[in-house]
């Protein structure tokens, strides 16, 4: 990476490939112009940026990333090739990952129902494709917050899409192991209310005419992330089967899901996704319950 005195405006060719010149802003408002090179990994160039700005950098607490601009929902840049495709007049922003994550999580925490989708998309844009930032989300208690947001704000499928990606990062392992250790009654996250929300979103088309058909701003496509999360927890945390069963039994104004699931699994006229999801959830419930029973025998 070169400093601003070494190259003209725009894009150019170097011995190692293409290069591009961009204004880089920091969180505190400092600003410089830098040249990024396609032949050097982005993290090395970000590290060099931090040295130039006299900012401490490492792969842990002082990990830094670039975002496309300074908008609240701006995406993290995950490769040097993304920079090459940007107009040279477009500034990029250098963030300490912990600060960026803290800001996005705070937005989710303070979101109203009407703005929940925007807050969750902004959070997803911060860590999608960036494992170090995803780890930071987990460290800042992002998993329980996303689960809570799915209950209080709606946007269930979008929240579960965030959760799908978070559960793939390395530091999610400790959270999963904690859920495996504690008893079902001690879990603050994998509750009957949580599974009820998943079922309402998953099988809303089976409840046509009910006021519970749609939670939040449910997507037009099948809620695949909700299905994945439901099956993921039933498989890896079988003790949550009791909470899932309680949700499927229904409570208060929410009727039991079991008749709908059995009918969907056995009815050729039901949509393919609904039929497959009903079959998988029923099998997951049965398998998790049997593993829990075996463990206590």
C-alpha positions in Angstrom: 0.0 0.0 0.0 1.3 3.4 -0.9 0.7 6.8 0.6 -1.0 9.7 -1.1 2.2 11.2 -2.5 3.0 8.2 -4.7 0.2 8.0 -7.2 -2.4 10.1 -9.0 -6.2 9.9 -8.7 -8.3 6.9 -9.7 -7.2 3.4 -10.7 -3.9 2.4 -12.2 -1.8 -0.7 -13.0 1.2 -1.8 -10.9 3.7 -4.6 -11.4 1.6 -6.7 -9.1 -1.8 -5.9 -10.7 -4.3 -3.2 -10.3 -4.3 -0.5 -7.7 -6.9 2.1 -6.6 -6.8 5.3 -4.6 -9.4 6.0 -1.9 -9.9 8.5 0.9 -9.9 6.7 4.2 -11.7 8.1 7.2 -11.4 6.9 10.8 -14.1 6.7 13.4 -12.8 9.9 15.1 -12.8 11.9 11.8 -9.2 11.7 10.7 -8.8 11.4 6.9 -6.0 10.5 4.5 -5.7 9.2 0.9 -4.2 5.8 0.3 -3.5 3.5 -2.6 -4.7 -0.1 -2.3 -3.1 -2.9 -4.2 -4.8 -6.0 -5.6 -1.7 -8.0 -5.0 -1.7 -7.7 -1.2 -4.2 -9.3 1.2 -6.7 -6.7 2.6 -5.9 -7.5 6.3 -2.2 -6.6 5.6 -3.2 -3.3 4.0 -5.6 -2.5 6.9 -2.7 -3.2 9.3 -0.5 -0.8 7.3 -3.4 1.8 7.4 -3.5 1.5 11.2 0.3 2.1 11.4 0.0 5.2 9.3 -2.9 6.6 11.5 -0.9 5.5 14.6 -3.7 3.2 15.6 -2.9 -0.1 17.4 -3.7 -3.2 15.4 -3.8 -6.9 16.2 -6.1 -9.9 15.4 -7.9 -9.7 18.7 -9.1 -6.6 20.7 -7.6 -4.2 18.2 -8.8 -5.9 15.0 -9.8 -3.3 12.4 -11.9 -3.4 9.2 -13.0 -1.1 6.4 -16.6 -0.3 5.6 -17.9 0.9 2.3 -18.8 4.3 3.7 -20.0 5.9 7.0 -23.7 5.1 6.7 -25.2 3.2 9.7 -25.8 0.1 7.6 -22.7 0.1 5.5 -21.2 -3.3 4.7 -17.7 -4.4 5.8 -15.2 -4.8 2.9 -13.9 -8.3 2.9 -11.4 -8.3 0.0 -9.1 -5.9 -1.8 -11.0 -6.6 -5.0 -14.1 -4.9 -3.6 -12.1 -1.7 -3.2 -11.0 -1.9 -6.9 -14.6 -1.9 -8.0 -15.5 1.2 -6.0 -15.5 4.7 -7.6 -12.3 6.4 -6.4 -14.4 9.3 -5.2 -16.1 7.1 -2.7 -14.5 7.3 0.8 -14.1 4.2 3.0 -14.1 4.1 6.8 -11.6 2.4 9.1 -13.3 0.9 12.1 -12.1 -0.9 15.2 -14.2 -4.1 15.0 -15.4 -3.9 18.6 -16.6 -0.3 18.1 -18.4 -1.2 14.9 -20.1 -4.2 16.5 -21.0 -2.3 19.6 -22.7 0.4 17.5 -24.7 -2.1 15.4 -25.8 -4.2 18.5 -26.9 -1.0 20.2 -29.0 -0.1 17.2 -30.7 -3.6 17.4 -31.2 -3.2 21.2 -32.9 0.2 20.8 -34.8 -0.5 17.6 -38.5 0.0 17.4 -40.6 -2.7 15.7 -40.9 -0.6 12.5 -37.1 -0.3 12.2 -36.1 -3.8 13.4 -35.4 -5.1 9.9 -33.0 -2.2 9.1 -31.2 -2.7 12.4 -30.8 -6.5 11.8 -29.6 -6.0 8.2 -27.1 -3.4 9.4 -25.8 -5.9 12.0 -25.6 -8.7 9.4 -23.7 -6.4 7.0 -21.1 -5.8 9.7 -20.0 -9.4 10.1 -21.2 -11.3 6.9 -18.1 -12.8 5.4 -15.8 -11.5 8.2 -15.2 -14.3 10.8 -13.2 -12.0 13.2 -16.1 -9.5 13.3 -18.6 -12.4 13.8 -16.5 -13.6 16.8 -16.7 -10.0 18.2 -20.5 -10.1 17.9 -20.6 -13.4 19.9 -18.2 -11.9 22.5 -20.5 -8.9 22.9 -23.5 -11.2 23.7 -24.9 -10.9 20.2 -26.5 -14.3 20.1 -28.9 -13.7 23.0 -29.6 -10.3 21.6 -30.6 -11.6 18.2 -32.8 -14.2 19.7 -34.5 -11.6 21.9 -34.9 -9.3 18.9 -36.8 -12.1 17.1 -39.2 -12.3 20.0 -39.8 -8.6 20.7 -39.3 -7.0 17.3 -40.6 -9.6 14.8 -38.4 -10.0 11.6 -37.9 -13.6 12.7 -36.5 -15.0 9.5 -34.0 -12.1 9.2 -32.9 -12.6 12.8 -32.5 -16.3 12.2 -30.4 -15.6 9.1 -28.1 -13.6 11.4 -28.0 -16.4 13.9 -27.2 -19.0 11.1 -24.0 -17.1 10.3 -23.1 -16.4 13.9 -23.3 -20.0 14.9 -20.7 -20.9 12.3 -18.0 -18.8 13.9 -15.4 -20.2 16.3 -16.4 -18.4 19.4 -20.1 -19.6 19.1 -18.8 -23.0 20.3 -18.6 -21.8 23.9 -22.2 -20.5 23.8 -23.5 -23.8 22.3 -21.6 -25.8 24.9 -23.1 -23.7 27.7 -26.6 -24.5 26.3 -25.7 -28.1 26.4 -24.5 -28.0 30.0 -27.4 -26.2 31.6 -30.8 -27.7 32.3 -33.8 -26.8 30.0 -35.3 -24.7 32.8 -32.2 -22.6 33.2 -31.9 -21.5 29.5 -32.8 -17.9 29.0 -32.6 -18.2 25.2 -33.9 -21.6 24.0 -37.3 -21.2 25.6 -40.8 -22.4 24.6 -41.5 -18.8 23.6 -38.6 -18.9 21.2 -39.6 -22.1 19.6 -43.2 -20.9 19.4 -42.0 -17.9 17.4 -40.1 -20.3 15.1 -43.1 -22.5 14.5 -45.4 -19.5 13.9 -43.0 -18.2 11.2 -42.2 -21.7 9.8 -45.8 -22.8 9.4 -47.7 -19.6 8.9 -49.0 -20.8 5.5 -50.6 -23.8 7.3 -52.6 -21.4 9.6 -54.3 -19.4 6.8 -56.9 -17.2 8.3 -55.3 -17.0 11.7 -54.0 -13.8 13.1 -50.7 -15.6 13.8 -50.0 -16.3 10.1 -47.2 -13.8 10.0 -44.7 -12.6 12.6 -43.1 -9.2 11.9 -42.5 -8.6 8.2 -42.2 -12.3 7.2 -40.4 -12.8 3.8 -42.2 -14.0 0.7 -39.8 -16.9 0.3 -39.9 -19.9 2.6 -38.3 -19.3 6.1 -35.4 -21.6 5.5 -33.3 -20.0 8.2 -36.0 -20.6 10.8 -36.0 -24.3 9.8 -32.2 -24.6 10.0 -32.1 -23.0 13.4 -34.9 -25.2 14.8 -33.2 -28.4 13.5 -29.7 -27.2 14.6 -30.8 -26.7 18.2 -32.8 -29.9 18.3 -29.8 -31.8 17.1 -27.0 -30.1 19.1 -28.9 -29.2 22.2 -31.4 -32.1 22.7 -32.3 -30.8 26.2 -34.3 -28.0 24.4 -36.8 -30.7 23.2 -38.9 -30.0 26.2 -39.2 -26.3 25.3 -39.9 -27.1 21.7 -42.5 -29.7 22.6 -44.2 -27.2 25.0 -44.3 -24.7 22.1 -45.7 -27.3 19.7 -48.5 -28.2 22.2 -49.7 -24.6 22.1 -50.6 -22.2 24.9 -53.2 -19.5 25.5 -54.5 -18.2 22.2 -52.0 -20.1 20.2 -53.3 -23.6 19.3 -51.3 -26.8 19.1 -49.1 -27.1 16.1 -49.1 -30.9 16.2 -52.3 -31.5 14.2 -51.0 -29.1 11.5 -47.6 -30.7 11.4 -49.0 -34.2 11.1 -51.5 -33.2 8.4 -48.8 -31.3 6.4 -46.4 -34.2 6.6 -49.1 -36.6 5.4 -50.8 -34.4 2.8 -49.6 -34.5 -0.8 -51.5 -31.2 -1.5 -49.4 -29.2 1.0 -46.6 -27.0 -0.4 -43.3 -29.0 -0.7 -41.5 -26.8 1.8 -44.2 -27.0 4.4 -44.4 -30.8 4.0 -40.6 -31.2 4.3 -40.3 -28.8 7.2 -43.2 -30.5 9.1 -41.6 -33.9 8.6 -38.1 -32.7 9.6 -39.4 -30.9 12.7 -41.4 -33.8 13.9 -38.4 -36.1 13.4 -36.2 -33.6 15.2 -38.5 -33.4 18.1 -38.8 -37.2 18.4 -35.0 -37.7 18.1 -34.1 -35.0 20.6 -36.7 -36.3 23.1 -35.4 -39.9 22.8 -31.8 -38.7 23.3 -32.8 -36.7 26.3 -34.7 -39.7 27.8 -31.7 -42.1 27.1 -29.3 -39.6 28.8 -31.4 -39.6 32.0 -31.9 -43.4 32.1 
